[in-house]
């Protein structure tokens, strides 16, 4: 049986490894701001799809562009510190230009989820 110190030390070493991994994952996105790779968020985005959109009958692939869009927007320094209400109209216009066959109202919540998730991580990384 390990002592309390040995368990603490082992846990601290595991945490250190996890933090180093997260540090490697967190990078500078071509001058756009601190972001983790899109793949680092994939599990979270799939979980949100599972809870929010699975019942629509559409697969994750249908909503993935919205999560990608929100991820990209959340990584942009020009949107840092702004509320959803301040940026939604810009996002909507851009989304409708890029995805003319996909109604904004069908995808905006997925965009918002990704935007908020990335935005929070970027803010925390800068603090």
C-alpha positions as CSV (number, residue, x, y, z in Angstrom):
1,X,0.0,0.0,0.0
2,X,1.4,3.4,-1.0
3,X,1.7,6.2,1.5
4,X,-0.3,9.4,1.3
5,X,2.8,11.2,0.0
6,X,3.4,8.6,-2.7
7,X,-0.2,8.9,-3.9
8,X,0.1,12.7,-3.9
9,X,3.4,12.6,-5.7
10,X,2.1,10.2,-8.3
11,X,-1.0,12.4,-8.8
12,X,1.1,15.5,-9.2
13,X,3.3,13.9,-11.8
14,X,0.3,12.8,-13.7
15,X,-1.1,16.3,-13.6
16,X,2.2,17.7,-14.7
17,X,2.2,15.5,-17.7
18,X,-1.3,16.5,-18.6
19,X,-0.5,20.1,-18.3
20,X,2.6,19.8,-20.5
21,X,0.4,18.0,-23.1
22,X,-2.2,20.8,-22.9
23,X,0.6,23.4,-23.2
24,X,1.8,21.7,-26.5
25,X,-1.8,21.6,-27.7
26,X,-2.3,25.3,-27.0
27,X,-0.5,27.3,-29.7
28,X,-0.4,30.4,-31.6
29,X,-2.7,30.2,-34.7
30,X,-0.9,32.2,-37.4
31,X,-1.1,35.4,-35.4
32,X,-4.8,35.0,-34.9
33,X,-4.7,34.3,-31.2
34,X,-4.1,31.5,-28.7
35,X,-6.1,28.4,-29.7
36,X,-6.1,24.7,-29.3
37,X,-6.5,22.7,-32.5
38,X,-10.0,22.0,-33.8
39,X,-9.4,18.3,-33.1
40,X,-8.9,19.1,-29.4
41,X,-12.5,20.2,-29.3
42,X,-14.0,17.4,-31.3
43,X,-15.1,15.4,-28.4
44,X,-16.9,18.4,-26.8
45,X,-18.6,19.3,-30.2
46,X,-19.7,15.7,-30.7
47,X,-21.1,15.6,-27.2
48,X,-23.1,18.8,-27.9
49,X,-24.4,17.4,-31.1
50,X,-25.4,14.2,-29.3
51,X,-27.4,16.2,-26.7
52,X,-28.8,18.9,-29.0
53,X,-29.1,17.5,-32.6
54,X,-29.1,13.7,-32.7
55,X,-32.9,13.7,-32.5
56,X,-33.1,15.7,-35.8
57,X,-32.0,12.6,-37.7
58,X,-29.0,14.4,-39.1
59,X,-25.5,13.1,-38.4
60,X,-22.7,15.0,-36.8
61,X,-21.3,15.7,-40.3
62,X,-24.3,17.9,-41.0
63,X,-23.4,20.1,-38.0
64,X,-19.6,19.9,-38.2
65,X,-19.3,23.0,-40.4
66,X,-21.2,25.1,-37.8
67,X,-18.9,23.9,-35.1
68,X,-15.9,24.6,-37.3
69,X,-17.2,28.1,-38.0
70,X,-17.7,28.8,-34.3
71,X,-14.3,27.4,-33.6
72,X,-12.7,29.7,-36.2
73,X,-14.7,32.8,-35.0
74,X,-13.8,32.0,-31.3
75,X,-10.1,32.0,-32.3
76,X,-10.2,35.5,-33.9
77,X,-8.8,38.3,-31.8
78,X,-11.3,40.8,-33.2
79,X,-14.1,39.0,-31.4
80,X,-12.3,38.8,-28.1
81,X,-14.1,40.4,-25.2
82,X,-17.4,40.7,-27.2
83,X,-20.7,39.2,-26.3
84,X,-22.7,36.9,-28.5
85,X,-25.3,39.6,-29.0
86,X,-22.6,41.9,-30.4
87,X,-21.3,39.4,-32.9
88,X,-24.2,37.3,-34.0
89,X,-25.3,39.6,-36.8
90,X,-21.8,39.5,-38.3
91,X,-21.7,35.8,-38.0
92,X,-25.1,35.4,-39.5
93,X,-24.2,37.5,-42.6
94,X,-20.9,35.6,-43.1
95,X,-22.6,32.2,-42.5
96,X,-25.3,33.0,-45.1
97,X,-22.7,34.0,-47.7
98,X,-20.6,30.9,-47.1
99,X,-23.5,28.4,-46.6
100,X,-26.4,29.7,-48.7
101,X,-28.3,26.4,-48.5
102,X,-28.0,26.1,-44.7
103,X,-30.4,28.3,-42.7
104,X,-28.6,30.3,-39.9
105,X,-31.4,29.5,-37.5
106,X,-30.8,25.7,-37.9
107,X,-27.1,26.1,-37.1
108,X,-26.6,29.1,-34.9
109,X,-26.7,27.3,-31.6
110,X,-23.9,24.9,-32.8
111,X,-21.9,28.0,-33.9
112,X,-22.5,29.7,-30.6
113,X,-21.6,26.6,-28.6
114,X,-18.2,26.3,-30.4
115,X,-17.6,30.1,-30.3
116,X,-18.2,30.3,-26.6
117,X,-16.1,27.2,-25.8
118,X,-13.1,28.4,-27.7
119,X,-13.5,32.0,-26.5
120,X,-13.5,30.8,-22.9
121,X,-10.3,28.8,-23.5
122,X,-8.6,31.7,-25.2
123,X,-9.6,34.1,-22.4
124,X,-8.3,31.7,-19.8
125,X,-5.0,31.2,-21.6
126,X,-4.5,35.0,-21.7
127,X,-5.3,35.5,-18.0
